[in-house]
Amino acid sequence: MRYVLGVDLGTSAVKVLLVNERGEVCKQVTKSYPLYQDKPGYSEQDPEDWLNQTIEAISEVTSEASDPEAIDGISFSGQMHGLVLLDQEQRVLRPAILWNDTRTTNECREIEQTLGKETLLAIAKNPALEGFTLPKLLWVKKYEPDVFARANVFMLPKDYVRFRLTGKIHSEYSDAAGTLLFDVAKKEWSKDICSCFELPISLCPPVVPSSGEVGELLPEIAAKTGLKKDVRVFAGGADNACGAIGAGILKDGATLCSIGTSGVVLSYEQAADQDFAGKVHYFNHGEATAYYTMGVTLAAGYSLSWFKETFAPEEPFENIVKEIEKSPPGANGLLFTPYIVGERTPHADATIRGSFIGVHAGHKRHDFTRAVIEGITFSLNESIEIFRKNGKDISTVVSIGGGAKSPAWLQLQADIFQAKVIKQSSEQGPGLGAAMLAAYGLGWYDSLADCAEAWVKEQESYEPNAEKGKAYEELFTLYRHVYEQTYELNHGLSKFRE
């Protein structure tokens, strides 16, 4: 039996999967590392922590593998947008600035004013948001000019780890697409954007497809990890691109709903010229010729965990979610908007906050629970509606994450999305997608779709209820009014927040 490794570099931990030719996860190891938030809005990590914990995790996997020599390939998934700067000696110049760092609002406005929103959307396919890489580069250029002057190349998180394992510097299409410096349709760094902000194009690393082979392990890394030196190393992809591969989102109309701390609705695209006017993200897929659209709810699962910890801290999580069965659709006339940390899609608004609308004396805790879960799902449905209004046929949605752990929530998704909702038998997400890129790169399968056919299996499905769907359509219309009706109130209240 032959094996591959999928390395998933997350925000809080790295996870390494050992996967065999049949797609079975034989071993997984997770190693955490710290997050540094020294000032409001700042979020940084030490790239050396990523490297050390990745080496530790791989070493633990190989030490327990029956035959480490049978591990033929390794590929990567990673948190998007993070900025790592290297000097000419390939040394890290400062801590990495992460995707959830929000210090760059002024730089985002500078991008819009200097380049123009329409030009940015035409090239990079995405609006200027604090999470992306270009605003971070401009912030360093403005506030840390000595650091910027010594910068020779920038890297994204998983690309930095791969560089330290191989000694080779590359990025790949799906992660490069999250920088605002990449021409998404042409699959190349944009000279126009770099020139506009006086950034040398040489700052941008060479790009390859996600399944591209980028080298072998350095001898000292092979010795530390227990891997053979000639294990083949593949570029990998952004976490959402790899999550899509791992869920089999590899054909037109295939759509993923992932509910974690944040929530993502992601749909496969073949065309490079789709125009969503910046309402949703548009990135290169891990499949070299494809793309994906993506809407984001900032506080999806986080809204539910906040509700539980605030109002039922001693109650098991499963019991809280099961409570929704006691309340009817519409939660007895109660709506919730999950804007507790701001919102991304369709309202890119860091100041808006959540609301319970319609509270009356007859409401019980289970009504509030249902309202929270319905509100999260309504927010995700806003992304689905944007896709549909742009001509996409979304009849089936693969649900993963916390929203796939409850049969009641899975049925609720089907009723609100008015689509068949599928739960898969195994859910390994981006790490499995990274392993699939290695398997495909090794030639085990003729395509990623063939690999998904063999590795990704449906466990159960939920059909939409037409009657409940009509009720939810009416409730969804009311839900969509809450943002505009509470916008002025929330912006006025913002000055009283700690």
N, C-alpha and C positions, 0 to 999 in steps of 0.2 A: 504493500500500500504506500502511495506517495502522498505528500502533504504540502500545504502552503500556510503561511502566516498572514493574518490580517491585523495590522496595527492601527488602532483608532485613538488618535490624540485628542482627547476632549478638553474642556475647560477646567475640570476638576481632577481628572485622572486619565491615564492611558490604559487602554484595554488591549490585550494581545490574544488573538484567537488562533488555535491550531486546528486546521480544517483538512479533512481527508478528501480523496477524489470523489467520494459520494456526496460531499457537501455536509458531512456530519462534523459538528464541533466537538473535537476530542478533548480539548483542554482550553480553559480561558483563565487569564491572570489579569488582575487590575491593580495598578499602583497609583496612588494619589500624589498630588503636589500642591503647594500653597498658591493662593491668589493674594496679591498685594493691592489694597485699596487705601492708599495713604491720604488721599484727599477726596472730597466729594466729586463724583463723576470719574475718578481715575480707576483704572483696572489694568494691572500689569502682572507679568510672570517672568521668572528667570528661565531663559531657554535651556540653561544647563540642567535645571530640574527636569525638564521634559526628556532630555537625553539620558540622564542617569536613571530615571524611572523606567524609560523604555528598555534600556539595556537590562535592568533588573528583571523586568517582566518577561522579556524574551529568554533570559537565562533560566528563569524558573520554569518556563514552558519546556525548554529543551532538556533541562535536568530530569524532568518527569516523563519525557517522550520515550517511547520504546526504542525508536531508531532516529535520532536527530539527523543522521546522514540522509534520511529519506525526505527531509524538508527541502523542496526544490526551489521555492520562490517566496518572495515577501513583497507586500504592497501596503499602502498607507491610506488612511482617512484622517482628516484633521479639521479642527475648528477653523472657521474662515476669517479672513480680513485682518488678522493680527500682523503687526509690523515688527520685523526683526531687521536690524541694520548691522551690516558687517563692514569692516574697514578693508584696506588693501591686503592685510595679512589674514583676512577671513576671521577676524575676532569680533565678537559681539560688542557693539558700542554702548548700548543702554538696555535696560529691561524691555521686554516685548510689550507693546501697547495692544490690548486685546479688543475683540469685536464688541464687547459690552462697555467699553470706555466711551464716555459722552462729553469729553472736554472740547470737542472740535466743532461745536455749533457755528462759531464765527467763520471757521475755515469752509464749512459747507456753504454758507452764504457767499463767501468769496468765490468759490467754484462756480456757483450759479451766476454771479454777476460778471465774472471775468470770462468764462467760457460760454455761458448761456445754457439755460436748462434744455432747450431744444437740441443744441449741438451735443450736449452730454448724453441725452437719451438716444440720439441717433447713433452714437458710437458705442457707448458703454452700456446702453439699454436699461440703465438704472438711475434713479435720482441721487443727489448728494445727501447722504445720511451719515450721522456720526460714526456708525459702526464700520464704514468702509476704510480702505487703506490710504487712498489719496489724501483725505483730510488729515490723517495722522502724519503723513510725510510733510504736509504743509505746516502743521503745528510744530514739528521738530525743526523745520527750516526757519520758522519765525522765532521760536522761544529757546532753541538749543542750537544756535548757528555753528558753534564749534564742533558739535557732534555731527551735524549735517555735512559740514565741510570735509570731514574725514570719511563719510559714507561712500563705499564703493559699490555696494549692491544691497537691495532689500530682499527679504525672503518672507514667506508665509510659514506658519508654525510647523506643519508636518514636513514642509520642504527643508526647513532647517534641520530637523531631526534626521531626515534621509541623507542630507549632505554630510552630517557628522558621522553617519554610518558608512558612507561610500567615498567621501571626499569629492563628490561631483555636485555642482550647483545647477539645479533645474527648478522650474515650476511646471505646471500643466494647466490645460485650458480651464477646467472647472473652478480651480482656486484663483487663477489669474482673473477670471471674470468677476470676482468679488472685490477687485481693487479700485475700480473706476478709472483704471489706466489701460484697460484692455479693449481692443476692438472685437466685440463678441462675434460679429458675423465673419470677420476676416481671420479670426483666431491669431491675432498678433498684437503686440504692444502698440498703442496709438502714439505715433510721432506728433500728431497735432495736439493731443492733450499734454504730453510731456513738454512740448515746446511752449504751450500757452503758460505753463507754470514754471518755466525755466528749470525743468528737471532733466538731467542728461538721460537719454534713452539707455545708456549703459548701466544705470541703476537697476534696470529691470532684468531679471534672470532669463536665460534661454527657456523656451516653452516647448513641451512635447505633449502628445496625447496621454490620457490617464493610464492607458495600458502600455505606454512606451517603456522600453527597458532602458535603465539609466546607469547601469554599472554593476559592480560586485562589492561585497563588503571589504573594508580595509582589514588587513591581517590582524591587527590588534582588536578590532571589533569582533571578528570571527572568533578569536580566542576567548574574549570576554563573554560572548553570548552562547557559545557552544554550537554555533552554526558552522557548516562547512564554508570555506572561503568563496567557493564558486556558486553559492546560492544566488539565483537571479533576482535582481531588484527592479521593481516596476514603480512608476511614478506615483500612482494612486490618485485620489480625488478629494475634493471638498467634502465635508461631512454630509451635507444634504445630497450631493450627487451620489456618494457611496451609499447613503441610506436608500436612495431611489433604486440603485442597482440591487442592493440586498433585499428589497421588497419586490423586485421584478417589474419595476416601472420602466419598461423598455419598449413600449409601442404606443402609437397615437391613441389618446383618450385615457390611457392608464394614469390613475391619480392616486396619490398617497395622502393620508391624513395622519400626522404624527403628533400626539399629544404628550409632551413632556412638561418641563417647567414653562417653556413657551410652546406654542402650537404652530405647526406648519402644514399648509396644503400645497402639494407639489404635483405638477402635471407635466407629462412628457410632451415635447414639441419636436417636430422634424424641421420646421421652417426657421430660417435665420432672420426673416423680415417681418415677423409678427410685431404689431405695434400695440402695446398695452398702455402707452402714454405714461409710463412710470408708476401706474397704479399697483402693479405687482412686480416683484423681482423677475429678471430674465437672465439666466445664466447658461453657460455651456455645460452640457451633461458629461458624465464620465464616459459615455459612449461617444466616440470621437466625432461622429457626424450629427449628433443630436443636441438638443437644448432642453431646458425645463423652465417653466414659470412657477413662481412660488409666492404665496401670501403668508404673512406671519402675524400671529396673535401673541403679543409679548407676554401676557400673563394667562396662559391657558391652565395647565395643571397647577401653576402657582396660585391662581385664584382659588382653586378648591383646597389646596393645602393651607393657604392663609385662612380660609373660612373655618376649616377644621381646627387649626391651632388656636384660633381666636375664640370660637364658640363651642368647641367640643374637644378639648385637648386630650382628654382621657379615653375618648372613644376610638376603637380600631377603625382604620381608614375604610376597610371593606364594609363595615356597618354603616358608615356615613353615606357611602355611594349607594348602598342597597336601599337607603331611605327614600330614594326618588320614586320607588314603586308605590309608596303610600300617597303620592301626590299626583294629580292629573296633569296632562299637557297644559302648559300655561301656569302651572304652580298656583292655582287658585287666584289668578290675576296678579302675578308678581313677575317683574322683569329685572334682570341683572345685566349690567354691562361690565365686562372684565378688564376695565381700564385702570387697574389699581397701581400700575407702574407706567402709565401712558399707553400708547397704542402705535402699531406699525401699519397694518393693512385693514381697511383702506385709508385710515386716518393717521398719517405720520405726524403724531402730536405727542410730544414729551410731557405736556402740561395737563392734558385731560386726565380725569380720574373716574373711578367706577361709581355706579349708582344702583341702588335698589329702588325701583319705581312701582308704586301701587301697594305699599305695605298697609295692611289693615289688622285689626285686633284679632281676627280669626286665624291668622297665619301661624303655623307651627314650624318647628325647625326643619321638618322634612320638606316643607314648601320652599324654604330658603335654599336648602340643598339642591332641590330640583331647579330652582331659578338660576343658581350658580352654574350648574352643569348645562342647562339650556342656553344660558348666556354665552358660555365658552363656545358651544357648538354653533350658535348664531353668528358669532364673530368669525369662526372658521368658514361658515357658509357664505359670508361676504366675499371671500376670495373665490369660492366656487362660482358664485353669481357673476363675478368679473370675468372669469374664464368663459362661462356660458355666453355672456353678452358679446364676447369676442369670437363666437362661433365654435367653441369647443363643445364636443359631445361628451358629457361626463355621466356615464350610466353605471360605472362601477368604481368604488373607492376602497383601497386597501387601508385598513386602520391599524396603526401600531402605537405602542406607548401605553400610557395610563388609561387612555380612552378605550383600549382594546381589552382591558382586564375585566370589564363589567358587561355581561350580556345586556343588561338594561340600557347602558350607555351606548353600546353598539347598535341596538335597535333604535334608540333615540337619534343617533347619527343618520341611520337609514331614512328615518321619517323626516328629519329636517333637510338633509341633502337631497331627498327624493331620488336615491340611487341605491343600488345593491352595495352593501358593505361587507367586506371580506376580512376575516381574521385568519392569519397564517399559523401554521403548526409550530414554527420556530421563528423567534424574533430576535435576531442579533444585529440588525440595523447596519450602521456604517462599517463596523468591523467585518461583517460578512461580505459587504460590498467590496471592501478592500481585498479580501481573500479571493473573491470572484475575479477581480481585475488581474490578480496574480495567476489564477488558474487559466484565464483566457490568454494572458500573455505567454504562458508556458505552452500553449497550443493544446490544452486538454479539451477545449471546446472550440468550435468554429466561430462562435459569436457569444457575446454576453447574454443574448436572449436564449441561446441553447443552454448555457450554464444555468440561467435562472429556471429554465424548464426542468432541469434535473435537480436543482438544489432547493427551490422555493416551492412549498406546498401549501395548499388551502386547507384549513382545518374546519371552518364553518362559515356560513354566510347568512346575512340578514336582509330580507326584502322589505322595501318601504311600504308602509300602510297608507293607502290613499286617503282615508278619512282623516287620520292624524296629520297627514301631509297638508291637507287644506287648512286645518287649524293652525299648524305651524307657519304656513304661508302668511296668514293674517297676523300672527304674533311677530313674525320676522319683519313685517312692514312697520309695526309699532316699534320694535327694537331699533330699527334704523333711524327713527326720529330722535332717539334719546341723545345721540352725540350732538346734533345741532341744537337741541333744546337745552343742553347742559353746558355747552361750550363756554359761554360768557360767565356762567356761575363758577365753573372750575378755574378759569383763568383769573377771576377775581379772588378766589380763595387761595390761589397759589402763594400769595405773599404771606399767608399765615401759617404755611407749612414749615416744619422744622427741617 
